[in-house]
Amino acid sequence: MKKRLLFLGPPGAGKGTQASIFCKNNGFLHLSTGDLLRQEVSAKTPLGREAALIMNKGELVSDSIVLSIVQKNLSNQDKSWLLDGFPRNLSQAKSLERLLKQIEQPIDAVISIEINDEVLIKRLLARGRDDDNEDVIKNRLVVYREKTEPLIGYYASRGLIKSIEGDAEIDIVANLIQKALN
């Protein structure tokens, strides 16, 4: 089985859900960059304090801070891991690739969860979050297509992409991912 994984997919595709299921079932370390960032802030580490200053201004945390947090969590790591929520663009992917080469932990496989926009919009609207209205969701999908979707080609050119149809029940998608990575 592949040991170092990355999950990609548009908002609402189920990346976080599938990553949690896969990690629980296979004993992988789940590295959700959003969760890691919140942990650093909560623990008031030097990285967390730096991130909090930026986040409290309503700004996005820099790639270098996110990479530092990823490096901190992967250094001296002998466990299999799954990275969820990063990278989000080609620049981040290239920086991550350099970091992983430096710590001798290159990505073994990238799961791309694919699902059509109509299903995504219905899923996101059903969550009932305040920031999930149809216009906002459509904009998030446009941003995904422009910024994140090019990563599929980037990782495909390295022979790492495994595409999974995400328009099914959670357990069916989980089984498809498990089979793709065995």
Buried (B, 14 or more C-beta within 10 A) or exposed (E): EBBBBBBBBBBBBBBBEBBBBBBEEBEBBBBBBEEBBBBBBEEEBEBBEBBBEEBEEEEEBEBEBBBBBBBBBBEEBEEBBBBBBBBBBBEBBEBBBEBBEEEEBEBBBBBBBBBEBEEBBEBBBEEEEEEBEEEEBBEBBEBBEEBBBEBBEBBBEEEBBBBBEBBBEEEEBBBBBBEEBE
